[in-house]
Amino acid sequence: IKFNDSKRKEVIKYNKDMYGVYPLPGEKKQYVCFYVGKSLDHIMQTNPLHSSQKIIDKSHEFITLYGINVIPTHELLQWFLAHLGDVKMASPLLAFEIARILNQFQKDYTKGYFDK
């Protein structure tokens, strides 16, 4: 069976503005800014999150401000959640979404445990 490559360009065009494949409902392409601590900075420079990644400010010795121009996705949120100790959101909308997720996690995680 021959592989059908006919929709490859369509998929590449659809995904080029995303980190991951599952966009957050209703979100449009936007500039997402975040601070990165020194321990993650070298990794960010050698392995960018997205082709649009730029360093916005590196004036502080231990903190670098990065920006990416993407459609926010569930995978991007997961990346930020996985690096909470080294990354701080500078984009308010995603910061609120991350705070909402963490708040819900706390409620679900402690539900019933501390009610005794």
N, C-alpha and C positions, 0 to 999 in steps of 0.2 A: 504494500500500500504506500503510495506516494504521499509525503507530507504536504498539506495544504498551507501555503504561506501567504495566501491572498489577503488576509486581514492584518498582517504584521504592521504595515504602516499606520493603519487606523489605531491599533493598540499602542504603538510607540507614541503617536501624537496624543492620545488620551492620557498616557501615564507620564509624559515628560514634565508636567507641572506638579507632580506629586512625589512625596517620599512614601512609598507603599502603594497600595491599590484600592483601599477603601476610604473614599473621601467622607469627611464629616457632613452630615445632612445640611444642605443649604449654604455651605461655605464656598466662597469664591477664591480665586487666586489672590494672595495677599503677601505682604512682606512681613515675615516672622522674625523677630529679633530676640536674642537670648545671650546671656552672659555665661561664659565658660571659665571654670577655675583652671589653674596652672596644670593640675594633674591630667586634665582631659584636652588641654589646648593643643599639644603636639599631635595627638590622635586626630583631632579635628582638621589640622592643617595637612596631614598626610592622607587622611581618608575622609573627605568632605561628605556631609550628609546628602547634598544635592549639588548639581552642576551650577546652580545659581548662587551658591554660598560665597559670601564676601566677608572680610574682616571690616567692621565698621570703626572700631576703636580699640587700639592696643596701647593706650597711654599709661595704663596701670601695669605694674610688674606682675601681678598675680591674677588679673582678670582680663579677658578679651571679650569684646562684644561682637557677635556674629549676626548676620542676616541671611535669610534664604527667602526666595520668592516662589511660594508654592501654594497649592490648594491643601489646607490642613486635612490630615488623614488620621485614622485610628492608629496606624503604625507610627506616625510622628508623635502622637500623644504617648504611646507606649515607650518610645525612645526617651522622651523627656522624663517620664515617670521612672524609667530604669536608671536614669542618671541624676536623680534629684539631689544627690550630695554634691554634684559638680556643676550643675546647670541651674540658672535662675532665669525665668521668663521675663522678657522686657515687653512683650506684646500682651496687652491687657486681656483680649478676648480668649486667647489660649491659656493665659494664667488663671482666669476665672474657671475655665473648663477643667483644668488640672485640679484646682482647689475643690471644685464640685465632685470630681471623681474621688479625691482623697477623703472628702467629708463623707461621701456615701460608703466608701470602703470602711472608714472608722465605725460608722453606724452598723454596717453589716457584720463587721468583725467582732464588735463588742456586744452585739445583740444577744441577750440571754446570758452572757458570761458574767456581767457585772450586776445583773438584775437579782441575784440571790440574796 
